[in-house]
Amino acid sequence: MSKLLLGFNILTILAAYLLYQSGVRLYLDDGYDVLPPSVLRSRGEYTPPHVEQVPISIPISSQPTDPISPHSSWGGSGSKQNYTCTNLRMRPKFLSYDPIMVYIEDFMSPYETKHLKTLAEAQYEPSVVENFNKDPENKDTYVDSSQRKSETAWLEDGDAVVDCVKSRAAEFQGFAPNKSMEELAVLKYRPGGSFTPHYDWHSAPPQAIDRRTSFFATIEASPDLEGGATWFGRVPRPAWARLQPWCDRGLLDCSYEVGLAVKPVEGNAVFWVNFREDGQGHEGTAHGGEPVIKGSKIGLNIWTQARLRAE
């Protein structure tokens, strides 16, 4: 066997192993019901989403000044009267194999992004952060614009578009049960808005049930938007280390010298797995919202919870 053929076989086996890890190893507990924040609020039991600060300080080059490219065409429904939930035309691409990260073009249609934006407008409240590190029994929940400056709106189930987007996210993960997903969280960033690097998972103390996976999708990116990328400071360059095609298409910001900076593009999303297979949180998933210099962006968080089972 030639060295070339041997090397090809090794790469093939490695790729198959990575895909296996990304698919069938995701543990979801069908018997676990996630109560929506609206129900928990009525019981006085609601705890806002966890944010754990991550000390990352890596220099980057100047922020982009070019406006975001317009969303590509979509073949789905265009009005509320004939809205049809569809999964057609999503275009996923691996960004990273460790942690597992997938970039998804056309995750939402123009109608869906507009509809979600309208639903959220009357519900925005200042975004909060939590501190679990000092004393897990007496965690602090507070607004701190030095760490997180944005507004959040929670969208309840029952709306056709909300339910469709959640079902699409569930199917993307291999038909994860919808009941394992939290309510959709819409985030609005105005000029000066940002979010310091953080995890979506708990480490102090570790939780039996936690956010196994995350989506961050873009509902709106104003034509004059500058800044506002989602920066994964601990993630290496994309698969095959070819940045330029991503940058030429306006999907990544190549001015960052370290990590990956995902640009906000309407309708597109990035998906990642927060935990390693041994149940430990993956530190490579640390991410933050870079400051919006000009314009505004509206994003969407989709979190799927799971009962973690260490082997």
Rosetta blueprint (number, residue, H / E / L):
1 M L
2 S L
3 K H
4 L H
5 L H
6 L H
7 G H
8 F H
9 N H
10 I H
11 L H
12 T H
13 I H
14 L H
15 A H
16 A H
17 Y H
18 L H
19 L H
20 Y H
21 Q H
22 S H
23 G H
24 V L
25 R L
26 L L
27 Y L
28 L L
29 D L
30 D L
31 G L
32 Y L
33 D L
34 V L
35 L L
36 P L
37 P H
38 S H
39 V H
40 L H
41 R H
42 S H
43 R H
44 G L
45 E L
46 Y L
47 T L
48 P L
49 P L
50 H L
51 V L
52 E E
53 Q E
54 V L
55 P L
56 I L
57 S L
58 I L
59 P L
60 I L
61 S L
62 S L
63 Q L
64 P L
65 T L
66 D L
67 P L
68 I L
69 S L
70 P L
71 H L
72 S L
73 S L
74 W L
75 G L
76 G L
77 S L
78 G L
79 S L
80 K L
81 Q L
82 N L
83 Y L
84 T L
85 C L
86 T L
87 N L
88 L L
89 R L
90 M L
91 R E
92 P E
93 K E
94 F E
95 L E
96 S E
97 Y E
98 D L
99 P L
100 I E
101 M E
102 V E
103 Y E
104 I E
105 E E
106 D L
107 F L
108 M L
109 S L
110 P H
111 Y H
112 E H
113 T H
114 K H
115 H H
116 L H
117 K H
118 T H
119 L H
120 A H
121 E L
122 A L
123 Q L
124 Y L
125 E E
126 P E
127 S L
128 V L
129 V E
130 E E
131 N E
132 F L
133 N L
134 K L
135 D L
136 P H
137 E H
138 N H
139 K L
140 D E
141 T E
142 Y E
143 V L
144 D L
145 S L
146 S L
147 Q L
148 R E
149 K E
150 S L
151 E E
152 T E
153 A E
154 W E
155 L E
156 E L
157 D L
158 G L
159 D L
160 A H
161 V H
162 V H
163 D H
164 C H
165 V H
166 K H
167 S H
168 R H
169 A H
170 A H
171 E H
172 F H
173 Q L
174 G L
175 F L
176 A L
177 P L
178 N H
179 K H
180 S H
181 M E
182 E L
183 E L
184 L E
185 A E
186 V E
187 L E
188 K E
189 Y E
190 R L
191 P L
192 G L
193 G L
194 S E
195 F E
196 T E
197 P E
198 H E
199 Y E
200 D L
201 W L
202 H L
203 S L
204 A L
205 P L
206 P L
207 Q L
208 A L
209 I E
210 D E
211 R E
212 R E
213 T E
214 S E
215 F E
216 F E
217 A E
218 T E
219 I E
220 E E
221 A E
222 S L
223 P L
224 D L
225 L L
226 E E
227 G E
228 G L
229 A L
230 T E
231 W E
232 F E
233 G L
234 R L
235 V L
236 P L
237 R L
238 P L
239 A H
240 W H
241 A H
242 R L
243 L L
244 Q H
245 P H
246 W H
247 C H
248 D H
249 R L
250 G L
251 L L
252 L E
253 D L
254 C L
255 S L
256 Y L
257 E L
258 V L
259 G L
260 L E
261 A E
262 V E
263 K L
264 P L
265 V L
266 E L
267 G L
268 N L
269 A E
270 V E
271 F E
272 W E
273 V E
274 N L
275 F E
276 R L
277 E L
278 D L
279 G L
280 Q L
281 G E
282 H L
283 E H
284 G H
285 T H
286 A L
287 H E
288 G E
289 G E
290 E L
291 P L
292 V E
293 I E
294 K E
295 G L
296 S L
297 K E
298 I E
299 G E
300 L E
301 N E
302 I E
303 W E
304 T E
305 Q E
306 A E
307 R E
308 L L
309 R L
310 A L
311 E L
